[in-house]
Amino acid sequence: MKDQVEVRTLKEGKYVLIDDEPCVIKSISHAKTGKHGSAKARIDAIGIFDGTKRSIVQPVTDKTYVPVVERKNGQVLAIKGDVCQIMDNADYSTLELKIPEEYKGLIEVGKDISYLVAMGKMKIDIRT
């Protein structure tokens, strides 16, 4: 799911859709208007799911898409290798997610963890 907003309303730390991939904005800079053009914004962002650095330049009056990113909580039911099985705390559905390298020692069976859902993709995201 995605919404449309003007580029001028975007801020660092918020989400934006670049190349149909949800990204978190790391920096945004505005260039002044020229004699024959409108102000432009340069947005540097990092993909939420793939970690790829992306950047775009657009007029500040243009509209761009922002993904609807949901943070959900679930309980770890089982861990098998680098995949863990999670039961959602809201609707009790189960899902399997790959454990990122940085969270390998932190996830234990029976603990509650948070995960992100955006554009049909999911990722474990533990805030410490």
DABELKA-V743312 format. One record per backbone hydrogen bond with DSSP energy under -1.0 kcal/mol. NH is the residue of the N-H (numbers start at 1). CO is the residue of the C=O. E is the energy in kcal/mol with one decimal. If there is no record, write none. Layout:
NH | CO | E
NH | CO | E
This chain:
3 | 66 | -2.8
5 | 64 | -2.7
7 | 62 | -2.3
8 | 60 | -1.6
9 | 6 | -1.4
10 | 7 | -1.6
13 | 25 | -2.8
14 | 11 | -1.7
16 | 23 | -2.4
17 | 65 | -2.5
18 | 21 | -2.1
21 | 18 | -1.2
23 | 16 | -2.7
24 | 46 | -2.6
25 | 14 | -3.0
26 | 44 | -2.6
27 | 44 | -1.9
29 | 42 | -2.2
31 | 40 | -3.2
40 | 31 | -1.0
41 | 58 | -3.1
42 | 29 | -3.0
43 | 56 | -2.9
44 | 27 | -2.8
45 | 54 | -3.3
46 | 24 | -2.1
47 | 52 | -2.6
48 | 22 | -2.6
54 | 45 | -3.2
56 | 43 | -2.0
58 | 41 | -2.2
60 | 39 | -2.1
62 | 59 | -1.4
64 | 5 | -3.1
66 | 3 | -2.9
68 | 1 | -2.2
70 | 117 | -2.7
72 | 115 | -3.0
74 | 113 | -2.7
75 | 87 | -2.6
76 | 111 | -2.6
77 | 85 | -3.2
78 | 85 | -1.2
80 | 83 | -3.0
83 | 80 | -1.4
84 | 97 | -2.8
85 | 78 | -3.0
86 | 95 | -3.4
87 | 75 | -2.7
88 | 93 | -3.1
89 | 73 | -2.3
92 | 88 | -1.3
95 | 86 | -2.5
97 | 84 | -2.4
99 | 82 | -3.4
103 | 100 | -1.6
104 | 101 | -1.3
107 | 103 | -1.2
110 | 76 | -2.7
111 | 108 | -1.6
113 | 74 | -3.0
115 | 72 | -2.7
116 | 123 | -3.2
117 | 70 | -2.4
118 | 121 | -2.2
121 | 118 | -2.2
123 | 116 | -1.8
125 | 114 | -2.3
